[in-house]
């Protein structure tokens, strides 16, 4: 069997099984290619057609290994990244396991493209990645801005252990500090920039999540921990406290996924700047300290 044939057969299996995507891929073919190439030890950007044209055959033993991995993906419904222990964000490789959600934050796009830079003061030095999970945004921020220091905070000490693996993997121990913190409660500040991909999924959507998403820590997804239903419980607390943790020129970049309607209902008077991403211009927003202070004045 040729490589492309193996990938196509795997894609058919995934499609027929009705697995859910969204943890690094968005369709059965790309997911199958990821799993097949990873299991065969081939680069994920391998040209399937070039190898097929070169006459490379996949041995029966290799096919059996791929089949076992696809079987695990289908029957456990765990995201592929938990099976491979690797995820990619903006072309950067990260370790991940079930202690943290699979990195996929859209904040990575304006961070990598430089779209956030225009909002930053030339003296920007201190950055906070709040709800850091496996530390991917903290690492990307440190790579994007070689002169900044980054605090990476999370309430989950398990997630911070995963983040530590990635900080060390990228040799950034001197520039990224890991902090156990419930929201902003234990971070020092003030910061020139806060990045935050918080729990924001509303109660109805949480109840309807497919098994792949239920395999992730609910703490990182469920935005209703305060007893609400609109997914904005953590964000309400964050926005109330954010201005006090920002420098005068500081900004907060916040991801809210598909919850723009709930966000705007909860914060109707808040002046927001929506950033373009591959998922549209309604999933990531930027808030200045002045806007936050105006909507949430200090007591």
PERA-V628970 format. One record per helix or strand. SS is the DSSP state (H for helix, E for strand). FROM is the first residue (numbers start at 1). TO is the last residue. Records with the same first field share a line. If there is no record, write none. Layout:
SS=FROM-TO, FROM-TO
This chain:
E=2-2, 57-57, 87-89, 92-94, 126-130, 149-154, 176-180, 191-197, 201-201, 222-222, 246-255, 273-277, 280-288
H=3-17, 28-40, 48-53, 60-76, 80-84, 107-113, 117-119, 136-144, 157-169, 203-207, 211-214, 218-220, 233-245, 260-266, 289-295
